[in-house]
Every structure is written in structure tokens, then in C-alpha cells.
Amino acid sequence: MFKNMLLAVDGSTHALHAAKVAGNLAREMKIDTVRVVVVYSTIPAFLGEPNMQAAIDARLHEANEMLNAALRELGEIPGETHTELIEGSPAAAIIDVATTRQSDLIVMGSRGMGKLAGLLLGSTSQNVVSHASCPVLVVR
């Protein structure tokens, strides 16, 4: 039924639990591809150099930490695992990736409390549920 899953994470407890649930689903349903996505907020241009580069580096470091934590929770799956770090609005980015990558299912936490401001808050999961073209599993 589901072959291509998108897992959206932000490092929050809910997102890590969603990653564990996604791993269990992927193993049980023998899903072909799980795409793990971390969306981080845009760095304001007014910071200027060298502050802007330092802010970008810090955000990418945090995003990679979130990604690695989610991959640990996901565990080994029978199919392929792909990862993406995306700058932008979380809900819009998740929906865009799901559409572009032809995801059959989106899995995400119900509320985000990650280190990156504005990332996967309750309103984000609600927005994804409202606008995604595929089923969305919101995990608490």
C-alpha cells in the first residue's frame, strides 16, 4: 500500500517518537523508500558577513544532529533511506518534498519543540494534514 514514506523531524520528543513509529511501519510494510527531512528556518540576510555564514553553519550543524538522532530512532529498514536538509517554511517544504518525491505517506510529530525556532510546531503538522496530497500520520 505505502511504498514511499516521508519522515519530517525537528529533534523534538514527538519527532523522535515519530521516527521510531516510521521505522516500525517501514519494517512491517516493507516500504521501499523512507526520506527523512529536516527543515530549518531561513537565515535573515541582514546579518551580513561573517555573521551570516556562522549562523548558517550553526543551523546546518543543528539540522544534522536532528537528522542523525532521527536515523538512530528509525533504525534499519528493508528499503532505502534518503535524507534532505531544507531551508524554508516547514509546512511548505514538507508538502513540496512529499509531492516532488511522490510520497505515499508523511509521518511527523504532533508538536515540535526542537532547537530551531518555528520548526514543526503544532500549526505545522496541522497545515501539512490540511494541504498534503497523501495521508499524514501525526504521532504523539
VMD Tcl script that builds the backbone (N, CA, C; Angstrom):
set m [mol new atoms 420]
animate dup $m
set s [atomselect $m all]
$s set {name element resname resid chain x y z} {
  {N N MET 1 A 0.812 -1.189 0.000}
  {CA C MET 1 A 0.000 0.000 0.000}
  {C C MET 1 A 0.863 1.263 0.000}
  {N N PHE 2 A 1.747 1.410 0.999}
  {CA C PHE 2 A 2.657 2.551 1.042}
  {C C PHE 2 A 4.041 2.073 0.624}
  {N N LYS 3 A 4.650 2.768 -0.332}
  {CA C LYS 3 A 5.983 2.393 -0.812}
  {C C LYS 3 A 7.020 3.473 -0.561}
  {N N ASN 4 A 6.575 4.746 -0.536}
  {CA C ASN 4 A 7.491 5.878 -0.359}
  {C C ASN 4 A 7.024 6.739 0.810}
  {N N MET 5 A 7.761 6.681 1.907}
  {CA C MET 5 A 7.396 7.414 3.117}
  {C C MET 5 A 8.299 8.622 3.287}
  {N N LEU 6 A 7.707 9.724 3.728}
  {CA C LEU 6 A 8.464 10.908 4.110}
  {C C LEU 6 A 8.354 11.060 5.619}
  {N N LEU 7 A 9.473 11.140 6.292}
  {CA C LEU 7 A 9.516 11.351 7.731}
  {C C LEU 7 A 10.067 12.745 7.979}
  {N N ALA 8 A 9.258 13.628 8.542}
  {CA C ALA 8 A 9.667 15.001 8.840}
  {C C ALA 8 A 10.015 15.092 10.321}
  {N N VAL 9 A 11.225 15.568 10.623}
  {CA C VAL 9 A 11.671 15.619 12.019}
  {C C VAL 9 A 12.283 16.975 12.357}
  {N N ASP 10 A 12.246 17.288 13.654}
  {CA C ASP 10 A 12.832 18.547 14.127}
  {C C ASP 10 A 13.614 18.375 15.420}
  {N N GLY 11 A 13.857 17.152 15.841}
  {CA C GLY 11 A 14.620 16.914 17.056}
  {C C GLY 11 A 13.792 16.886 18.322}
  {N N SER 12 A 12.514 17.195 18.241}
  {CA C SER 12 A 11.648 17.167 19.422}
  {C C SER 12 A 11.349 15.732 19.838}
  {N N THR 13 A 10.840 15.573 21.040}
  {CA C THR 13 A 10.452 14.256 21.537}
  {C C THR 13 A 9.394 13.637 20.632}
  {N N HIS 14 A 8.430 14.431 20.198}
  {CA C HIS 14 A 7.377 13.930 19.315}
  {C C HIS 14 A 7.959 13.461 17.978}
  {N N ALA 15 A 8.907 14.216 17.444}
  {CA C ALA 15 A 9.519 13.852 16.162}
  {C C ALA 15 A 10.335 12.571 16.290}
  {N N LEU 16 A 11.058 12.411 17.390}
  {CA C LEU 16 A 11.841 11.194 17.584}
  {C C LEU 16 A 10.939 9.983 17.765}
  {N N HIS 17 A 9.828 10.177 18.440}
  {CA C HIS 17 A 8.856 9.079 18.562}
  {C C HIS 17 A 8.270 8.753 17.189}
  {N N ALA 18 A 8.008 9.782 16.388}
  {CA C ALA 18 A 7.511 9.568 15.027}
  {C C ALA 18 A 8.530 8.771 14.203}
  {N N ALA 19 A 9.817 9.035 14.406}
  {CA C ALA 19 A 10.860 8.302 13.688}
  {C C ALA 19 A 10.844 6.822 14.064}
  {N N LYS 20 A 10.645 6.551 15.335}
  {CA C LYS 20 A 10.567 5.150 15.783}
  {C C LYS 20 A 9.346 4.466 15.172}
  {N N VAL 21 A 8.213 5.147 15.171}
  {CA C VAL 21 A 6.986 4.604 14.571}
  {C C VAL 21 A 7.195 4.394 13.067}
  {N N ALA 22 A 7.843 5.347 12.409}
  {CA C ALA 22 A 8.107 5.223 10.972}
  {C C ALA 22 A 8.986 4.011 10.687}
  {N N GLY 23 A 9.986 3.778 11.514}
  {CA C GLY 23 A 10.843 2.608 11.344}
  {C C GLY 23 A 10.058 1.317 11.477}
  {N N ASN 24 A 9.191 1.250 12.478}
  {CA C ASN 24 A 8.357 0.055 12.665}
  {C C ASN 24 A 7.436 -0.156 11.466}
  {N N LEU 25 A 6.816 0.913 10.993}
  {CA C LEU 25 A 5.954 0.814 9.807}
  {C C LEU 25 A 6.738 0.356 8.578}
  {N N ALA 26 A 7.916 0.933 8.396}
  {CA C ALA 26 A 8.742 0.588 7.233}
  {C C ALA 26 A 9.111 -0.893 7.248}
  {N N ARG 27 A 9.423 -1.411 8.426}
  {CA C ARG 27 A 9.770 -2.839 8.525}
  {C C ARG 27 A 8.551 -3.727 8.323}
  {N N GLU 28 A 7.442 -3.369 8.956}
  {CA C GLU 28 A 6.225 -4.181 8.852}
  {C C GLU 28 A 5.640 -4.174 7.442}
  {N N MET 29 A 5.637 -3.006 6.811}
  {CA C MET 29 A 5.005 -2.861 5.499}
  {C C MET 29 A 5.998 -3.016 4.350}
  {N N LYS 30 A 7.263 -3.240 4.697}
  {CA C LYS 30 A 8.325 -3.396 3.688}
  {C C LYS 30 A 8.322 -2.230 2.691}
  {N N ILE 31 A 8.354 -1.046 3.249}
  {CA C ILE 31 A 8.345 0.184 2.456}
  {C C ILE 31 A 9.659 0.293 1.685}
  {N N ASP 32 A 9.575 0.690 0.425}
  {CA C ASP 32 A 10.745 0.767 -0.455}
  {C C ASP 32 A 11.698 1.896 -0.078}
  {N N THR 33 A 11.142 3.075 0.236}
  {CA C THR 33 A 11.971 4.254 0.476}
  {C C THR 33 A 11.429 5.062 1.649}
  {N N VAL 34 A 12.316 5.439 2.550}
  {CA C VAL 34 A 11.990 6.394 3.603}
  {C C VAL 34 A 12.895 7.602 3.394}
  {N N ARG 35 A 12.286 8.756 3.240}
  {CA C ARG 35 A 13.012 10.008 3.058}
  {C C ARG 35 A 12.871 10.803 4.352}
  {N N VAL 36 A 13.986 11.042 5.031}
  {CA C VAL 36 A 13.981 11.779 6.294}
  {C C VAL 36 A 14.347 13.224 5.991}
  {N N VAL 37 A 13.466 14.143 6.399}
  {CA C VAL 37 A 13.621 15.557 6.064}
  {C C VAL 37 A 13.678 16.397 7.337}
  {N N VAL 38 A 14.667 17.282 7.379}
  {CA C VAL 38 A 14.750 18.307 8.417}
  {C C VAL 38 A 14.664 19.654 7.708}
  {N N VAL 39 A 13.725 20.480 8.153}
  {CA C VAL 39 A 13.576 21.823 7.581}
  {C C VAL 39 A 14.039 22.824 8.632}
  {N N TYR 40 A 14.947 23.697 8.232}
  {CA C TYR 40 A 15.416 24.725 9.160}
  {C C TYR 40 A 15.047 26.102 8.613}
  {N N SER 41 A 14.831 27.027 9.532}
  {CA C SER 41 A 14.357 28.349 9.130}
  {C C SER 41 A 15.426 29.133 8.381}
  {N N THR 42 A 14.960 30.041 7.536}
  {CA C THR 42 A 15.830 30.873 6.717}
  {C C THR 42 A 16.623 31.831 7.600}
  {N N ILE 43 A 17.872 32.010 7.240}
  {CA C ILE 43 A 18.735 32.953 7.958}
  {C C ILE 43 A 18.476 34.355 7.387}
  {N N PRO 44 A 18.199 35.337 8.240}
  {CA C PRO 44 A 17.943 36.683 7.724}
  {C C PRO 44 A 19.190 37.280 7.068}
  {N N ALA 45 A 18.994 37.868 5.908}
  {CA C ALA 45 A 20.101 38.439 5.134}
  {C C ALA 45 A 20.752 39.625 5.831}
  {N N PHE 46 A 20.025 40.299 6.709}
  {CA C PHE 46 A 20.569 41.490 7.360}
  {C C PHE 46 A 21.722 41.180 8.307}
  {N N LEU 47 A 21.976 39.900 8.597}
  {CA C LEU 47 A 23.086 39.566 9.485}
  {C C LEU 47 A 24.426 39.964 8.882}
  {N N GLY 48 A 24.542 39.848 7.562}
  {CA C GLY 48 A 25.797 40.195 6.894}
  {C C GLY 48 A 26.905 39.224 7.226}
  {N N GLU 49 A 28.010 39.375 6.530}
  {CA C GLU 49 A 29.167 38.505 6.751}
  {C C GLU 49 A 30.034 39.082 7.845}
  {N N PRO 50 A 30.736 38.329 8.638}
  {CA C PRO 50 A 30.801 36.875 8.676}
  {C C PRO 50 A 29.698 36.241 9.510}
  {N N ASN 51 A 28.815 37.075 10.112}
  {CA C ASN 51 A 27.763 36.561 10.989}
  {C C ASN 51 A 26.819 35.608 10.270}
  {N N MET 52 A 26.506 35.930 9.029}
  {CA C MET 52 A 25.560 35.100 8.284}
  {C C MET 52 A 26.116 33.697 8.088}
  {N N GLN 53 A 27.379 33.594 7.702}
  {CA C GLN 53 A 27.974 32.278 7.491}
  {C C GLN 53 A 28.034 31.492 8.796}
  {N N ALA 54 A 28.340 32.162 9.895}
  {CA C ALA 54 A 28.371 31.487 11.198}
  {C C ALA 54 A 26.986 30.973 11.567}
  {N N ALA 55 A 25.945 31.768 11.288}
  {CA C ALA 55 A 24.569 31.352 11.575}
  {C C ALA 55 A 24.166 30.166 10.696}
  {N N ILE 56 A 24.537 30.215 9.432}
  {CA C ILE 56 A 24.235 29.100 8.512}
  {C C ILE 56 A 24.929 27.836 8.995}
  {N N ASP 57 A 26.204 27.952 9.359}
  {CA C ASP 57 A 26.950 26.784 9.841}
  {C C ASP 57 A 26.309 26.200 11.097}
  {N N ALA 58 A 25.891 27.072 12.018}
  {CA C ALA 58 A 25.251 26.603 13.258}
  {C C ALA 58 A 23.926 25.903 12.956}
  {N N ARG 59 A 23.122 26.463 12.060}
  {CA C ARG 59 A 21.836 25.833 11.707}
  {C C ARG 59 A 22.054 24.483 11.042}
  {N N LEU 60 A 23.024 24.416 10.142}
  {CA C LEU 60 A 23.301 23.140 9.473}
  {C C LEU 60 A 23.801 22.092 10.463}
  {N N HIS 61 A 24.621 22.525 11.416}
  {CA C HIS 61 A 25.099 21.599 12.440}
  {C C HIS 61 A 23.925 21.055 13.263}
  {N N GLU 62 A 23.040 21.948 13.704}
  {CA C GLU 62 A 21.854 21.525 14.466}
  {C C GLU 62 A 20.968 20.604 13.640}
  {N N ALA 63 A 20.761 20.946 12.372}
  {CA C ALA 63 A 19.926 20.128 11.493}
  {C C ALA 63 A 20.530 18.734 11.317}
  {N N ASN 64 A 21.842 18.651 11.171}
  {CA C ASN 64 A 22.500 17.349 11.046}
  {C C ASN 64 A 22.381 16.527 12.327}
  {N N GLU 65 A 22.459 17.186 13.480}
  {CA C GLU 65 A 22.266 16.479 14.749}
  {C C GLU 65 A 20.849 15.905 14.836}
  {N N MET 66 A 19.859 16.694 14.429}
  {CA C MET 66 A 18.465 16.231 14.428}
  {C C MET 66 A 18.293 15.052 13.482}
  {N N LEU 67 A 18.891 15.164 12.326}
  {CA C LEU 67 A 18.816 14.111 11.324}
  {C C LEU 67 A 19.431 12.819 11.848}
  {N N ASN 68 A 20.602 12.908 12.433}
  {CA C ASN 68 A 21.267 11.714 12.963}
  {C C ASN 68 A 20.473 11.070 14.093}
  {N N ALA 69 A 19.874 11.880 14.958}
  {CA C ALA 69 A 19.040 11.333 16.039}
  {C C ALA 69 A 17.829 10.604 15.463}
  {N N ALA 70 A 17.229 11.181 14.435}
  {CA C ALA 70 A 16.066 10.542 13.802}
  {C C ALA 70 A 16.469 9.235 13.121}
  {N N LEU 71 A 17.620 9.225 12.475}
  {CA C LEU 71 A 18.083 8.000 11.810}
  {C C LEU 71 A 18.340 6.883 12.825}
  {N N ARG 72 A 18.857 7.237 13.998}
  {CA C ARG 72 A 19.050 6.233 15.061}
  {C C ARG 72 A 17.709 5.648 15.490}
  {N N GLU 73 A 16.703 6.519 15.663}
  {CA C GLU 73 A 15.370 6.046 16.064}
  {C C GLU 73 A 14.695 5.241 14.965}
  {N N LEU 74 A 14.910 5.635 13.726}
  {CA C LEU 74 A 14.332 4.919 12.582}
  {C C LEU 74 A 14.856 3.494 12.542}
  {N N GLY 75 A 16.130 3.324 12.765}
  {CA C GLY 75 A 16.749 2.001 12.747}
  {C C GLY 75 A 16.905 1.478 11.329}
  {N N GLU 76 A 17.287 0.214 11.227}
  {CA C GLU 76 A 17.461 -0.409 9.917}
  {C C GLU 76 A 16.104 -0.737 9.326}
  {N N ILE 77 A 15.982 -0.444 8.046}
  {CA C ILE 77 A 14.745 -0.755 7.332}
  {C C ILE 77 A 15.097 -1.573 6.096}
  {N N PRO 78 A 14.133 -2.316 5.574}
  {CA C PRO 78 A 14.430 -3.158 4.408}
  {C C PRO 78 A 14.693 -2.364 3.129}
  {N N GLY 79 A 14.158 -1.178 3.017}
  {CA C GLY 79 A 14.323 -0.367 1.798}
  {C C GLY 79 A 15.438 0.638 1.930}
  {N N GLU 80 A 15.410 1.625 1.043}
  {CA C GLU 80 A 16.423 2.682 1.022}
  {C C GLU 80 A 16.037 3.813 1.970}
  {N N THR 81 A 17.057 4.464 2.506}
  {CA C THR 81 A 16.855 5.659 3.322}
  {C C THR 81 A 17.561 6.823 2.633}
  {N N HIS 82 A 16.840 7.914 2.434}
  {CA C HIS 82 A 17.404 9.135 1.852}
  {C C HIS 82 A 17.195 10.256 2.855}
  {N N THR 83 A 18.062 11.243 2.830}
  {CA C THR 83 A 17.948 12.369 3.755}
  {C C THR 83 A 18.002 13.683 3.000}
  {N N GLU 84 A 17.319 14.691 3.576}
  {CA C GLU 84 A 17.339 16.030 2.999}
  {C C GLU 84 A 17.311 17.060 4.115}
  {N N LEU 85 A 18.165 18.077 3.989}
  {CA C LEU 85 A 18.141 19.247 4.854}
  {C C LEU 85 A 17.667 20.391 3.977}
  {N N ILE 86 A 16.594 21.056 4.408}
  {CA C ILE 86 A 15.977 22.081 3.568}
  {C C ILE 86 A 15.789 23.358 4.367}
  {N N GLU 87 A 16.120 24.474 3.754}
  {CA C GLU 87 A 15.903 25.782 4.356}
  {C C GLU 87 A 14.559 26.310 3.884}
  {N N GLY 88 A 13.741 26.808 4.803}
  {CA C GLY 88 A 12.480 27.398 4.406}
  {C C GLY 88 A 11.380 27.203 5.427}
  {N N SER 89 A 10.167 27.410 4.969}
  {CA C SER 89 A 8.979 27.234 5.799}
  {C C SER 89 A 8.716 25.739 5.971}
  {N N PRO 90 A 8.625 25.238 7.204}
  {CA C PRO 90 A 8.495 23.802 7.415}
  {C C PRO 90 A 7.317 23.151 6.690}
  {N N ALA 91 A 6.110 23.662 6.871}
  {CA C ALA 91 A 4.934 23.024 6.264}
  {C C ALA 91 A 5.044 23.015 4.743}
  {N N ALA 92 A 5.399 24.154 4.166}
  {CA C ALA 92 A 5.506 24.241 2.705}
  {C C ALA 92 A 6.592 23.310 2.172}
  {N N ALA 93 A 7.725 23.258 2.863}
  {CA C ALA 93 A 8.819 22.394 2.420}
  {C C ALA 93 A 8.428 20.918 2.499}
  {N N ILE 94 A 7.779 20.528 3.578}
  {CA C ILE 94 A 7.353 19.129 3.734}
  {C C ILE 94 A 6.383 18.749 2.628}
  {N N ILE 95 A 5.421 19.598 2.372}
  {CA C ILE 95 A 4.433 19.328 1.318}
  {C C ILE 95 A 5.112 19.279 -0.052}
  {N N ASP 96 A 6.030 20.201 -0.309}
  {CA C ASP 96 A 6.747 20.218 -1.591}
  {C C ASP 96 A 7.569 18.952 -1.795}
  {N N VAL 97 A 8.299 18.537 -0.760}
  {CA C VAL 97 A 9.109 17.321 -0.881}
  {C C VAL 97 A 8.214 16.109 -1.079}
  {N N ALA 98 A 7.130 16.028 -0.331}
  {CA C ALA 98 A 6.213 14.891 -0.477}
  {C C ALA 98 A 5.655 14.817 -1.891}
  {N N THR 99 A 5.323 15.959 -2.461}
  {CA C THR 99 A 4.781 15.997 -3.823}
  {C C THR 99 A 5.862 15.653 -4.840}
  {N N THR 100 A 7.011 16.295 -4.729}
  {CA C THR 100 A 8.107 16.094 -5.676}
  {C C THR 100 A 8.619 14.657 -5.652}
  {N N ARG 101 A 8.740 14.098 -4.472}
  {CA C ARG 101 A 9.297 12.751 -4.321}
  {C C ARG 101 A 8.223 11.662 -4.376}
  {N N GLN 102 A 6.987 12.065 -4.645}
  {CA C GLN 102 A 5.853 11.149 -4.788}
  {C C GLN 102 A 5.687 10.246 -3.565}
  {N N SER 103 A 5.660 10.887 -2.403}
  {CA C SER 103 A 5.483 10.152 -1.151}
  {C C SER 103 A 4.052 9.655 -1.039}
  {N N ASP 104 A 3.914 8.434 -0.533}
  {CA C ASP 104 A 2.598 7.833 -0.291}
  {C C ASP 104 A 2.094 8.138 1.119}
  {N N LEU 105 A 3.018 8.509 2.010}
  {CA C LEU 105 A 2.687 8.726 3.413}
  {C C LEU 105 A 3.689 9.702 4.008}
  {N N ILE 106 A 3.179 10.635 4.803}
  {CA C ILE 106 A 4.025 11.546 5.573}
  {C C ILE 106 A 3.863 11.172 7.039}
  {N N VAL 107 A 4.975 11.027 7.750}
  {CA C VAL 107 A 4.947 10.747 9.187}
  {C C VAL 107 A 5.667 11.901 9.874}
  {N N MET 108 A 5.028 12.440 10.909}
  {CA C MET 108 A 5.629 13.560 11.637}
  {C C MET 108 A 5.077 13.625 13.054}
  {N N GLY 109 A 5.790 14.326 13.919}
  {CA C GLY 109 A 5.343 14.517 15.287}
  {C C GLY 109 A 4.203 15.517 15.367}
  {N N SER 110 A 3.427 15.397 16.427}
  {CA C SER 110 A 2.262 16.279 16.569}
  {C C SER 110 A 2.653 17.699 16.968}
  {N N ARG 111 A 3.711 17.828 17.730}
  {CA C ARG 111 A 4.175 19.153 18.151}
  {C C ARG 111 A 5.683 19.132 18.145}
  {N N GLY 112 A 6.261 20.235 17.701}
  {CA C GLY 112 A 7.717 20.339 17.713}
  {C C GLY 112 A 8.184 21.248 18.819}
  {N N MET 113 A 9.275 20.883 19.425}
  {CA C MET 113 A 9.904 21.752 20.416}
  {C C MET 113 A 11.400 21.704 20.195}
  {N N GLY 114 A 11.775 21.612 18.931}
  {CA C GLY 114 A 13.178 21.499 18.580}
  {C C GLY 114 A 13.939 22.773 18.844}
  {N N LYS 115 A 15.254 22.729 18.599}
  {CA C LYS 115 A 16.129 23.864 18.860}
  {C C LYS 115 A 15.955 24.970 17.836}
  {N N LEU 116 A 15.453 24.642 16.663}
  {CA C LEU 116 A 15.312 25.653 15.619}
  {C C LEU 116 A 13.931 26.281 15.709}
  {N N ALA 117 A 13.875 27.564 15.874}
  {CA C ALA 117 A 12.613 28.270 16.060}
  {C C ALA 117 A 11.683 28.073 14.878}
  {N N GLY 118 A 10.419 27.875 15.181}
  {CA C GLY 118 A 9.410 27.786 14.131}
  {C C GLY 118 A 9.358 26.459 13.405}
  {N N LEU 119 A 10.074 25.473 13.893}
  {CA C LEU 119 A 10.171 24.215 13.167}
  {C C LEU 119 A 9.176 23.195 13.694}
  {N N LEU 120 A 8.271 22.766 12.841}
  {CA C LEU 120 A 7.303 21.714 13.153}
  {C C LEU 120 A 6.528 21.969 14.439}
  {N N LEU 121 A 5.979 23.133 14.570}
  {CA C LEU 121 A 5.092 23.408 15.694}
  {C C LEU 121 A 3.756 22.757 15.417}
  {N N GLY 122 A 2.864 22.737 16.375}
  {CA C GLY 122 A 1.555 22.142 16.176}
  {C C GLY 122 A 0.869 22.659 14.933}
  {N N SER 123 A 1.054 23.938 14.647}
  {CA C SER 123 A 0.430 24.510 13.460}
  {C C SER 123 A 1.027 23.936 12.184}
  {N N THR 124 A 2.293 23.506 12.227}
  {CA C THR 124 A 2.921 22.907 11.051}
  {C C THR 124 A 2.285 21.571 10.727}
  {N N SER 125 A 2.134 20.718 11.721}
  {CA C SER 125 A 1.505 19.415 11.457}
  {C C SER 125 A 0.066 19.605 10.994}
  {N N GLN 126 A -0.620 20.557 11.574}
  {CA C GLN 126 A -1.991 20.836 11.157}
  {C C GLN 126 A -2.034 21.331 9.707}
  {N N ASN 127 A -1.099 22.176 9.338}
  {CA C ASN 127 A -1.024 22.695 7.976}
  {C C ASN 127 A -0.706 21.569 6.980}
  {N N VAL 128 A 0.213 20.685 7.345}
  {CA C VAL 128 A 0.559 19.562 6.467}
  {C C VAL 128 A -0.648 18.645 6.286}
  {N N VAL 129 A -1.335 18.333 7.363}
  {CA C VAL 129 A -2.536 17.487 7.272}
  {C C VAL 129 A -3.564 18.118 6.342}
  {N N SER 130 A -3.716 19.418 6.429}
  {CA C SER 130 A -4.723 20.119 5.630}
  {C C SER 130 A -4.382 20.215 4.149}
  {N N HIS 131 A -3.084 20.238 3.813}
  {CA C HIS 131 A -2.705 20.519 2.426}
  {C C HIS 131 A -1.955 19.409 1.705}
  {N N ALA 132 A -1.571 18.361 2.386}
  {CA C ALA 132 A -0.829 17.270 1.729}
  {C C ALA 132 A -1.754 16.495 0.792}
  {N N SER 133 A -1.171 15.997 -0.266}
  {CA C SER 133 A -1.947 15.212 -1.238}
  {C C SER 133 A -1.900 13.716 -0.930}
  {N N CYS 134 A -1.252 13.338 0.185}
  {CA C CYS 134 A -1.194 11.951 0.580}
  {C C CYS 134 A -1.575 11.862 2.069}
  {N N PRO 135 A -1.800 10.649 2.587}
  {CA C PRO 135 A -2.108 10.514 4.010}
  {C C PRO 135 A -0.961 11.021 4.898}
  {N N VAL 136 A -1.330 11.551 6.055}
  {CA C VAL 136 A -0.352 12.053 7.032}
  {C C VAL 136 A -0.616 11.357 8.362}
  {N N LEU 137 A 0.430 10.742 8.907}
  {CA C LEU 137 A 0.362 10.119 10.228}
  {C C LEU 137 A 1.026 11.065 11.203}
  {N N VAL 138 A 0.239 11.610 12.136}
  {CA C VAL 138 A 0.760 12.533 13.140}
  {C C VAL 138 A 0.904 11.752 14.428}
  {N N VAL 139 A 2.141 11.693 14.938}
  {CA C VAL 139 A 2.472 10.860 16.088}
  {C C VAL 139 A 2.643 11.733 17.328}
  {N N ARG 140 A 2.034 11.280 18.432}
  {CA C ARG 140 A 2.186 11.992 19.720}
  {C C ARG 140 A 3.177 11.290 20.587}
}
mol reanalyze $m
mol bondsrecalc $m
mol representation Tube
mol addrep $m
